[in-house]
Amino acid sequence: MQMLLTELVAEQTPFYLVDPVDMPKALATLVRVLPLPMELDRQALLNALLDREEVMSTAIGNGIAIPHVRQFGSQSLQHDVVVVAYLFEPVDWKAPDGQPVHTIFLVLAADETRHLQILAEIAQLASDESFVAFLKTMPAHAALVERMRALALNAATEPAVEN
């Protein structure tokens, strides 16, 4: 199931945010270093992400946040982007479980269907306690992708449970 997310994470090396301070500064740092087309307005993207956080926190619990917007300003993306960022110091993100965030999955999707699929795949990973513990170790890119591929493969080969 998690093949879309895994392939998108495989395209971008994770970022390590050494001094995130708080949610707005963590997002500002991440937007500044994101590999985006030159013509995209980074300030409009940051504003859209911060506006989204004002509506409702994108922290989903277990120390994971999924900041995401589909469009910002009049711009939309031509391809999906998912970037993982590890925070050296976890920050308060107003998570429903009260836990500070240690890992960010920033999602910028070009299409509504894929946007929802990516969010669902991240939520599924965030509910896996061993994967969350793995994220806390700030794994290198290759190890992260390998673990995600293994989880996706296991999910694909498990028989469906009938009620």
DRENDO-1510 file (C-alpha; in Angstrom, 1 decimal, always signed):
<recs>
REC; n; res; u; v; w
REC; 1; MET; +0.0; +0.0; +0.0 .
REC; 2; GLN; +2.7; +2.5; +0.9 .
REC; 3; MET; +4.5; +2.4; -2.5 .
REC; 4; LEU; +3.6; +6.0; -3.5 .
REC; 5; LEU; +4.9; +7.4; -0.2 .
REC; 6; THR; +8.0; +5.2; -0.3 .
REC; 7; GLU; +8.9; +6.2; -3.8 .
REC; 8; LEU; +8.4; +9.9; -3.0 .
REC; 9; VAL; +10.5; +9.7; +0.1 .
REC; 10; ALA; +13.2; +7.9; -1.9 .
REC; 11; GLU; +13.5; +11.0; -4.2 .
REC; 12; GLN; +14.6; +13.3; -1.4 .
REC; 13; THR; +17.2; +12.9; +1.3 .
REC; 14; PRO; +15.9; +13.7; +4.8 .
REC; 15; PHE; +16.8; +17.0; +6.4 .
REC; 16; TYR; +18.1; +17.4; +9.9 .
REC; 17; LEU; +16.9; +20.5; +11.7 .
REC; 18; VAL; +19.4; +21.2; +14.4 .
REC; 19; ASP; +17.7; +24.1; +16.1 .
REC; 20; PRO; +14.0; +24.1; +15.2 .
REC; 21; VAL; +13.0; +26.3; +18.2 .
REC; 22; ASP; +9.3; +26.1; +17.4 .
REC; 23; MET; +6.8; +25.0; +14.7 .
REC; 24; PRO; +6.9; +28.3; +12.7 .
REC; 25; LYS; +10.7; +28.3; +12.7 .
REC; 26; ALA; +10.9; +24.6; +11.8 .
REC; 27; LEU; +8.6; +25.2; +8.8 .
REC; 28; ALA; +10.5; +28.3; +7.7 .
REC; 29; THR; +13.8; +26.5; +7.8 .
REC; 30; LEU; +12.4; +23.5; +5.9 .
REC; 31; VAL; +10.7; +25.7; +3.2 .
REC; 32; ARG; +14.0; +27.6; +2.7 .
REC; 33; VAL; +15.9; +24.4; +1.9 .
REC; 34; LEU; +13.2; +22.5; +0.0 .
REC; 35; PRO; +14.1; +21.3; -3.5 .
REC; 36; LEU; +11.4; +23.2; -5.4 .
REC; 37; PRO; +11.3; +24.8; -8.8 .
REC; 38; MET; +12.7; +28.3; -8.8 .
REC; 39; GLU; +9.5; +29.9; -9.9 .
REC; 40; LEU; +7.6; +28.7; -6.9 .
REC; 41; ASP; +7.1; +31.4; -4.2 .
REC; 42; ARG; +8.6; +30.0; -1.0 .
REC; 43; GLN; +7.0; +32.8; +1.1 .
REC; 44; ALA; +3.6; +32.0; -0.3 .
REC; 45; LEU; +4.2; +28.3; +0.5 .
REC; 46; LEU; +5.3; +29.1; +4.1 .
REC; 47; ASN; +2.3; +31.4; +4.6 .
REC; 48; ALA; +0.0; +28.6; +3.3 .
REC; 49; LEU; +1.6; +26.1; +5.7 .
REC; 50; LEU; +1.3; +28.4; +8.7 .
REC; 51; ASP; -2.3; +29.2; +7.8 .
REC; 52; ARG; -3.0; +25.5; +7.7 .
REC; 53; GLU; -1.5; +25.1; +11.1 .
REC; 54; GLU; -3.7; +27.9; +12.4 .
REC; 55; VAL; -6.8; +26.1; +11.2 .
REC; 56; MET; -5.8; +22.8; +12.8 .
REC; 57; SER; -2.4; +21.3; +13.8 .
REC; 58; THR; -1.0; +18.8; +11.4 .
REC; 59; ALA; +0.6; +16.9; +14.2 .
REC; 60; ILE; -1.0; +13.4; +14.2 .
REC; 61; GLY; +0.5; +12.0; +17.4 .
REC; 62; ASN; +3.5; +9.8; +18.2 .
REC; 63; GLY; +5.8; +12.7; +17.5 .
REC; 64; ILE; +4.9; +13.0; +13.9 .
REC; 65; ALA; +3.6; +16.0; +12.0 .
REC; 66; ILE; +2.4; +16.1; +8.4 .
REC; 67; PRO; +2.4; +19.8; +7.3 .
REC; 68; HIS; +0.7; +19.9; +3.9 .
REC; 69; VAL; -1.0; +22.2; +1.4 .
REC; 70; ARG; -2.3; +21.5; -2.0 .
REC; 71; GLN; -2.0; +25.0; -3.4 .
REC; 72; PHE; -0.4; +28.2; -2.3 .
REC; 73; GLY; -1.1; +31.5; -3.9 .
REC; 74; SER; -2.1; +30.9; -7.5 .
REC; 75; GLN; +0.6; +28.2; -7.9 .
REC; 76; SER; +0.2; +24.5; -8.0 .
REC; 77; LEU; +2.8; +21.8; -8.4 .
REC; 78; GLN; +3.4; +19.6; -11.4 .
REC; 79; HIS; +4.6; +16.7; -9.3 .
REC; 80; ASP; +4.3; +15.4; -5.7 .
REC; 81; VAL; +7.0; +16.2; -3.1 .
REC; 82; VAL; +7.4; +14.5; +0.3 .
REC; 83; VAL; +10.3; +15.6; +2.4 .
REC; 84; VAL; +11.2; +14.0; +5.8 .
REC; 85; ALA; +12.8; +16.2; +8.4 .
REC; 86; TYR; +14.2; +15.1; +11.7 .
REC; 87; LEU; +14.2; +17.6; +14.6 .
REC; 88; PHE; +17.2; +17.3; +16.9 .
REC; 89; GLU; +15.0; +19.0; +19.6 .
REC; 90; PRO; +11.3; +17.9; +19.5 .
REC; 91; VAL; +9.0; +20.9; +19.4 .
REC; 92; ASP; +5.4; +21.5; +20.5 .
REC; 93; TRP; +3.1; +21.2; +17.5 .
REC; 94; LYS; -0.2; +21.1; +19.4 .
REC; 95; ALA; -0.5; +17.3; +18.8 .
REC; 96; PRO; -3.7; +15.6; +19.9 .
REC; 97; ASP; -1.7; +13.3; +22.2 .
REC; 98; GLY; +0.4; +16.2; +23.6 .
REC; 99; GLN; +3.7; +14.7; +22.4 .
REC; 100; PRO; +6.2; +17.1; +20.9 .
REC; 101; VAL; +7.1; +16.4; +17.2 .
REC; 102; HIS; +10.4; +14.8; +16.3 .
REC; 103; THR; +9.7; +13.9; +12.7 .
REC; 104; ILE; +8.1; +15.9; +9.9 .
REC; 105; PHE; +6.7; +14.6; +6.7 .
REC; 106; LEU; +6.1; +17.7; +4.5 .
REC; 107; VAL; +3.6; +16.9; +1.8 .
REC; 108; LEU; +3.1; +18.9; -1.4 .
REC; 109; ALA; +0.8; +17.0; -3.7 .
REC; 110; ALA; -0.1; +17.9; -7.3 .
REC; 111; ASP; -3.3; +15.9; -7.2 .
REC; 112; GLU; -6.1; +15.6; -4.6 .
REC; 113; THR; -6.3; +11.8; -4.8 .
REC; 114; ARG; -2.6; +11.3; -4.4 .
REC; 115; HIS; -2.6; +14.0; -1.6 .
REC; 116; LEU; -5.1; +12.0; +0.4 .
REC; 117; GLN; -3.3; +8.7; -0.4 .
REC; 118; ILE; +0.0; +10.1; +0.8 .
REC; 119; LEU; -1.5; +11.4; +4.1 .
REC; 120; ALA; -3.2; +8.0; +4.7 .
REC; 121; GLU; +0.0; +6.2; +4.1 .
REC; 122; ILE; +1.9; +8.4; +6.6 .
REC; 123; ALA; -0.9; +8.0; +9.2 .
REC; 124; GLN; -0.6; +4.3; +8.8 .
REC; 125; LEU; +3.2; +4.4; +9.4 .
REC; 126; ALA; +2.7; +6.7; +12.4 .
REC; 127; SER; +0.5; +4.1; +14.0 .
REC; 128; ASP; +3.3; +1.5; +13.8 .
REC; 129; GLU; +5.2; +1.8; +17.2 .
REC; 130; SER; +8.4; +0.1; +15.9 .
REC; 131; PHE; +8.5; +2.4; +12.9 .
REC; 132; VAL; +8.0; +5.5; +15.1 .
REC; 133; ALA; +10.9; +4.2; +17.4 .
REC; 134; PHE; +13.0; +3.8; +14.2 .
REC; 135; LEU; +12.2; +7.4; +13.1 .
REC; 136; LYS; +13.5; +8.7; +16.5 .
REC; 137; THR; +16.9; +7.3; +15.6 .
REC; 138; MET; +17.0; +9.7; +12.7 .
REC; 139; PRO; +17.9; +7.0; +10.2 .
REC; 140; ALA; +19.9; +7.7; +7.1 .
REC; 141; HIS; +18.1; +8.0; +3.8 .
REC; 142; ALA; +18.8; +4.5; +2.5 .
REC; 143; ALA; +17.8; +2.8; +5.8 .
REC; 144; LEU; +14.5; +4.8; +5.9 .
REC; 145; VAL; +13.6; +3.9; +2.4 .
REC; 146; GLU; +14.6; +0.2; +2.9 .
REC; 147; ARG; +12.4; +0.0; +6.1 .
REC; 148; MET; +9.5; +1.7; +4.3 .
REC; 149; ARG; +9.8; -0.7; +1.4 .
REC; 150; ALA; +9.9; -3.7; +3.7 .
REC; 151; LEU; +6.8; -2.5; +5.5 .
REC; 152; ALA; +5.0; -1.9; +2.2 .
REC; 153; LEU; +5.9; -5.4; +1.0 .
REC; 154; ASN; +4.8; -7.0; +4.3 .
REC; 155; ALA; +1.4; -5.1; +4.1 .
REC; 156; ALA; +1.0; -6.3; +0.5 .
REC; 157; THR; +1.6; -9.9; +1.3 .
REC; 158; GLU; -0.5; -10.1; +4.5 .
REC; 159; PRO; -3.9; -11.8; +4.0 .
REC; 160; ALA; -6.9; -9.6; +4.5 .
REC; 161; VAL; -8.7; -10.1; +7.8 .
REC; 162; GLU; -12.4; -10.8; +7.5 .
REC; 163; ASN; -14.9; -9.8; +10.1 .
</recs>
